[in-house]
Amino acid sequence: MAATGRPAHRTGNRAGRPGARAGSGSSRGLSLTRRLRPGLSILAAVAGFLLAATVPVSAQTDEGHLKHGENLLITYCGSCHATGRTGNSRRAGAPPFRTLGKRYPIDSLEESLGEGIMAGHPDMPELSFEGDDVGAIVDYLKSIQVR
């Protein structure tokens, strides 16, 4: 016996059910917890699996989306502009795309990209892109902006 007059350890409870906490006064809450515990464990395992399964897919989708935007810019703009995080533009006076955010809010380019970009000089062709392509280009441009 412990100094308080209660047993130091007990393996049963008043109802004689093994595993219930002695002296708790209510074995019902523990019983409910024990009944729910396996279900909660399964639920936690399923939630963990779903999170683990979706994060890489999402990351791959984002990478593919950004890569698509990069490829479009390389194809249609790369002959004059630097389209990456580093490098110089091939044509003098053509701003590197990583610096566009200093001149324009990148989101404001969506309309121009969709309806057609026209420049004030004859060497730049008029370009327009489809909606999904516009989103990929804008997201890629956002990802390379210098701070």
Backbone hydrogen bonds in HBPLUS format (Angstrom, degrees):
<---DONOR---> <-ACCEPTOR-->    atom                        ^
c    i                          cat <-CA-CA->   ^        H-A-AA   ^      H-
h    n   atom  resd res      DA  || num        DHA   H-A  angle D-A-AA Bond
n    s   type  num  typ     dist DA aas  dist angle  dist       angle   num
A0002-ALA N   A0006-ARG O   2.98 MM   4  5.78 163.4  2.01 161.5 162.6     1
A0005-GLY N   A0002-ALA O   3.14 MM   3  5.71 166.7  2.15 118.2 122.2     2
A0016-GLY N   A0013-ASN O   2.93 MM   3  5.15 155.1  1.99 107.5 115.6     3
A0031-SER N   A0027-SER O   3.02 MM   4  6.17 154.4  2.08 145.3 152.9     4
A0032-LEU N   A0028-ARG O   2.97 MM   4  6.24 156.1  2.03 150.7 156.8     5
A0033-THR N   A0029-GLY O   2.94 MM   4  6.16 158.3  1.99 146.0 152.3     6
A0034-ARG N   A0030-LEU O   2.83 MM   4  6.05 160.2  1.87 151.8 156.9     7
A0035-ARG N   A0031-SER O   2.93 MM   4  6.17 147.0  2.04 142.0 151.5     8
A0036-LEU N   A0032-LEU O   2.91 MM   4  6.16 147.7  2.02 147.1 155.9     9
A0037-ARG N   A0033-THR O   2.83 MM   4  5.87 143.1  1.97 148.8 158.9    10
A0039-GLY N   A0036-LEU O   3.01 MM   3  5.31 112.2  2.49 108.2 124.4    11
A0040-LEU N   A0036-LEU O   2.84 MM   4  6.06 157.3  1.89 160.3 167.9    12
A0041-SER N   A0037-ARG O   2.87 MM   4  6.05 155.6  1.93 154.2 160.7    13
A0042-ILE N   A0038-PRO O   3.02 MM   4  6.24 158.9  2.06 147.4 152.6    14
A0043-LEU N   A0039-GLY O   2.86 MM   4  6.05 160.2  1.90 146.3 152.5    15
A0044-ALA N   A0040-LEU O   2.82 MM   4  5.98 159.8  1.86 148.2 153.5    16
A0045-ALA N   A0041-SER O   2.95 MM   4  6.13 154.8  2.01 144.2 151.3    17
A0046-VAL N   A0042-ILE O   2.88 MM   4  6.12 160.5  1.92 153.4 158.4    18
A0047-ALA N   A0043-LEU O   2.89 MM   4  6.08 163.4  1.92 150.7 155.6    19
A0048-GLY N   A0044-ALA O   2.91 MM   4  6.05 159.4  1.95 146.0 151.8    20
A0049-PHE N   A0045-ALA O   2.93 MM   4  6.13 156.1  1.99 146.1 152.7    21
A0050-LEU N   A0046-VAL O   2.89 MM   4  6.15 162.5  1.92 153.3 157.7    22
A0051-LEU N   A0047-ALA O   2.95 MM   4  6.18 160.4  1.99 151.1 156.2    23
A0052-ALA N   A0048-GLY O   2.94 MM   4  6.09 162.9  1.97 148.2 153.3    24
A0053-ALA N   A0049-PHE O   2.82 MM   4  5.96 150.9  1.91 148.3 156.9    25
A0054-THR N   A0050-LEU O   2.99 MM   4  6.09 147.0  2.10 145.1 152.5    26
A0055-VAL N   A0051-LEU O   3.15 MM   4  6.15 156.8  2.20 151.2 155.6    27
A0058-SER N   A0054-THR O   2.89 MM   4  6.00 164.3  1.91 156.1 160.4    28
A0059-ALA N   A0055-VAL O   2.89 MM   4  6.09 163.0  1.92 155.0 160.0    29
A0060-GLN N   A0056-PRO O   2.79 MM   4  5.98 156.2  1.85 148.5 155.1    30
A0061-THR N   A0057-VAL O   2.86 MM   4  6.09 155.9  1.91 148.9 155.7    31
A0062-ASP N   A0058-SER O   2.90 MM   4  6.16 163.2  1.92 153.4 157.4    32
A0063-GLU N   A0059-ALA O   2.88 MM   4  6.09 160.6  1.92 147.8 153.5    33
A0064-GLY N   A0060-GLN O   2.84 MM   4  6.01 160.6  1.87 149.9 155.4    34
A0065-HIS N   A0061-THR O   2.84 MM   4  5.99 154.0  1.91 148.5 156.1    35
A0066-LEU N   A0062-ASP O   2.88 MM   4  6.11 165.7  1.90 153.5 156.8    36
A0067-LYS N   A0063-GLU O   2.84 MM   4  5.96 157.5  1.89 147.0 154.2    37
A0068-HIS N   A0064-GLY O   2.91 MM   4  6.05 148.8  2.01 140.8 148.9    38
A0069-GLY N   A0065-HIS O   3.13 MM   4  6.49 158.5  2.18 147.3 152.1    39
A0070-GLU N   A0066-LEU O   2.89 MM   4  6.19 158.7  1.93 151.3 157.6    40
A0071-ASN N   A0067-LYS O   2.83 MM   4  6.05 162.7  1.86 150.6 155.2    41
A0072-LEU N   A0068-HIS O   3.00 MM   4  6.26 156.3  2.06 150.2 156.1    42
A0073-LEU N   A0069-GLY O   3.12 MM   4  6.36 161.8  2.16 148.5 152.9    43
A0074-ILE N   A0070-GLU O   2.89 MM   4  6.15 159.2  1.93 155.2 161.6    44
A0075-THR N   A0071-ASN O   2.93 MM   4  6.04 164.0  1.96 147.6 152.2    45
A0076-TYR N   A0072-LEU O   2.93 MM   4  6.07 172.2  1.93 156.4 158.1    46
A0077-CYS N   A0073-LEU O   2.76 MM   4  5.07 144.4  1.88 136.1 144.6    47
A0078-GLY N   A0073-LEU O   2.96 MM   5  6.18 121.7  2.31 146.2 154.1    48
A0078-GLY N   A0074-ILE O   3.15 MM   4  4.26 136.8  2.34 104.1 113.5    49
A0080-CYS N   A0077-CYS O   3.12 MM   3  6.05 164.3  2.15 126.3 130.4    50
A0081-HIS N   A0077-CYS O   2.93 MM   4  5.84 169.2  1.95 162.6 159.2    51
A0090-ARG N   A0080-CYS O   2.94 MM  10  4.86 116.0  2.36 114.5 130.5    52
A0091-ARG N   A0080-CYS O   3.10 MM  11  4.74 160.9  2.14 136.7 130.8    53
A0097-PHE N   A0082-ALA O   2.84 MM  15  6.06 165.9  1.86 169.9 169.5    54
A0094-ALA N   A0091-ARG O   3.13 MM   3  5.60 163.2  2.16 131.5 133.8    55
A0099-THR N   A0096-PRO O   3.02 MM   3  5.77 166.5  2.03 122.5 126.9    56
A0100-LEU N   A0097-PHE O   3.25 MM   3  5.29 167.1  2.26 106.2 110.1    57
A0146-VAL N   A0098-ARG O   3.01 MM  48  5.86 154.9  2.07 155.8 151.7    58
A0102-LYS N   A0099-THR O   3.03 MM   3  5.66 158.5  2.08 118.0 124.5    59
A0103-ARG N   A0100-LEU O   2.93 MM   3  5.37 145.2  2.05 111.6 121.6    60
A0104-TYR N   A0100-LEU O   2.87 MM   4  6.01 166.3  1.89 164.6 169.3    61
A0108-SER N   A0105-PRO O   2.89 MM   3  5.46 141.2  2.04 114.7 125.8    62
A0109-LEU N   A0106-ILE O   2.99 MM   3  5.56 163.4  2.02 117.8 123.3    63
A0110-GLU N   A0107-ASP O   3.25 MM   3  5.84 168.3  2.26 116.0 119.5    64
A0113-LEU N   A0109-LEU O   2.84 MM   4  5.98 162.0  1.87 161.0 166.1    65
A0114-GLY N   A0110-GLU O   3.00 MM   4  6.18 149.9  2.09 148.7 156.8    66
A0115-GLU N   A0111-GLU O   2.85 MM   4  5.97 157.9  1.89 155.5 161.4    67
A0116-GLY N   A0112-SER O   2.76 MM   4  5.31 142.6  1.90 138.2 147.0    68
A0129-PHE N   A0113-LEU O   2.78 MM  16  5.83 149.4  1.87 150.9 159.5    69
A0117-ILE N   A0127-LEU O   2.72 MM  10  5.36 150.7  1.80 153.0 159.0    70
A0134-VAL N   A0130-GLU O   2.83 MM   4  6.09 152.5  1.91 156.3 165.6    71
A0135-GLY N   A0131-GLY O   3.04 MM   4  6.35 161.2  2.08 151.5 155.4    72
A0136-ALA N   A0132-ASP O   3.07 MM   4  6.32 157.7  2.12 144.9 150.8    73
A0137-ILE N   A0133-ASP O   2.88 MM   4  6.10 159.3  1.93 151.8 157.5    74
A0138-VAL N   A0134-VAL O   2.90 MM   4  6.10 173.4  1.91 159.3 160.8    75
A0139-ASP N   A0135-GLY O   2.97 MM   4  6.04 163.9  1.99 147.7 152.7    76
A0140-TYR N   A0136-ALA O   2.94 MM   4  6.04 154.4  2.01 142.3 149.7    77
A0141-LEU N   A0137-ILE O   2.83 MM   4  6.07 166.5  1.84 156.2 160.1    78
A0142-LYS N   A0138-VAL O   2.93 MM   4  6.17 159.1  1.97 149.7 155.3    79
A0143-SER N   A0139-ASP O   3.07 MM   4  6.27 146.8  2.19 139.3 148.1    80
A0143-SER N   A0140-TYR O   2.96 MM   3  5.04 117.5  2.36  96.3 112.4    81
A0144-ILE N   A0141-LEU O   3.24 MM   3  5.46 147.5  2.35 103.0 111.9    82
